[in-house]
Amino acid sequence: MAAAQRVLNWIGVVLTVACLAAVLAGDTELIGRFEHAALPLSWVLAGGAAVAFFATELCDPKRSEAEADEDSSAQFSSEWQMAELRD
């Protein structure tokens, strides 16, 4: 896992825990200062966590779909040739 992925993953984890803490402490005076009627603090934190987790997936250094398709077609053709040789 790349360093950027680890950082984004940890940001997502921290924001998720903060979201749960904001939900549990929602009726307290401290969290009540930051709450907004139209957009609660917990929603903002949950949205930030979702964005961080999506960014982690976008940073994934996996091969592109085109490369994967080329490899699978090459594997299929080699298997087809082996089957023809057996007959």
C-alpha positions as CSV (number, residue, x, y, z in Angstrom):
1,M,0.0,0.0,0.0
2,A,1.4,3.3,-1.0
3,A,2.0,6.1,1.5
4,A,-0.8,8.2,0.1
5,Q,-3.2,5.4,0.4
6,R,-2.2,4.8,4.1
7,V,-2.6,8.5,4.9
8,L,-6.0,8.7,3.2
9,N,-7.1,5.5,4.8
10,W,-6.2,6.8,8.3
11,I,-8.0,10.1,7.6
12,G,-11.1,8.1,6.7
13,V,-10.8,6.1,9.9
14,V,-10.3,9.1,12.1
15,L,-13.2,11.0,10.5
16,T,-15.4,7.9,10.9
17,V,-14.6,7.7,14.6
18,A,-15.2,11.5,14.9
19,C,-18.5,11.1,13.2
20,L,-19.6,8.4,15.7
21,A,-18.4,10.6,18.6
22,A,-20.4,13.5,17.2
23,V,-23.5,11.4,17.0
24,L,-23.1,10.1,20.5
25,A,-22.3,13.5,22.0
26,G,-24.8,15.4,19.8
27,D,-26.9,16.6,22.8
28,T,-24.0,18.1,24.7
29,E,-23.2,21.8,24.8
30,L,-19.8,21.4,23.3
31,I,-21.0,19.7,20.1
32,G,-24.2,21.7,20.1
33,R,-22.1,24.8,19.3
34,F,-20.9,23.3,16.0
35,E,-24.2,21.8,15.0
36,H,-26.1,23.4,12.1
37,A,-29.8,22.7,11.5
38,A,-29.3,22.2,7.7
39,L,-26.1,20.3,7.8
40,P,-25.2,18.5,11.1
41,L,-21.6,18.0,12.1
42,S,-21.9,14.2,11.9
43,W,-22.9,14.4,8.3
44,V,-20.0,16.6,7.4
45,L,-17.6,14.2,9.1
46,A,-19.2,11.2,7.5
47,G,-19.0,12.9,4.1
48,G,-15.3,13.6,4.6
49,A,-14.7,10.0,5.6
50,A,-16.5,8.8,2.5
51,V,-14.4,11.1,0.3
52,A,-11.2,9.9,2.0
53,F,-12.1,6.3,1.4
54,F,-13.0,6.9,-2.2
55,A,-9.7,8.8,-2.7
56,T,-7.9,5.7,-1.3
57,E,-9.5,3.6,-4.0
58,L,-8.6,6.1,-6.7
59,C,-5.0,6.0,-5.6
60,D,-4.9,2.3,-6.0
61,P,-2.0,1.4,-8.3
62,K,-3.8,-1.5,-9.9
63,R,-3.6,-2.1,-13.6
64,S,-6.1,-0.4,-15.8
65,E,-9.0,-2.4,-17.3
66,A,-7.5,-2.3,-20.7
67,E,-4.3,-4.0,-19.5
68,A,-6.4,-6.6,-17.6
69,D,-8.5,-7.3,-20.7
70,E,-5.3,-7.8,-22.8
71,D,-3.9,-10.2,-20.3
72,S,-7.2,-12.2,-20.0
73,S,-7.5,-12.5,-23.8
74,A,-3.9,-13.6,-24.1
75,Q,-4.5,-16.2,-21.4
76,F,-7.7,-17.3,-23.1
77,S,-5.9,-17.7,-26.5
78,S,-3.1,-19.7,-24.9
79,E,-5.6,-22.0,-23.2
80,W,-7.4,-22.4,-26.5
81,Q,-4.1,-23.4,-28.2
82,M,-3.4,-25.9,-25.6
83,A,-6.8,-27.5,-26.0
84,E,-6.3,-27.7,-29.8
85,L,-2.9,-29.4,-29.3
86,R,-4.5,-32.0,-27.1
87,D,-7.1,-33.0,-29.7
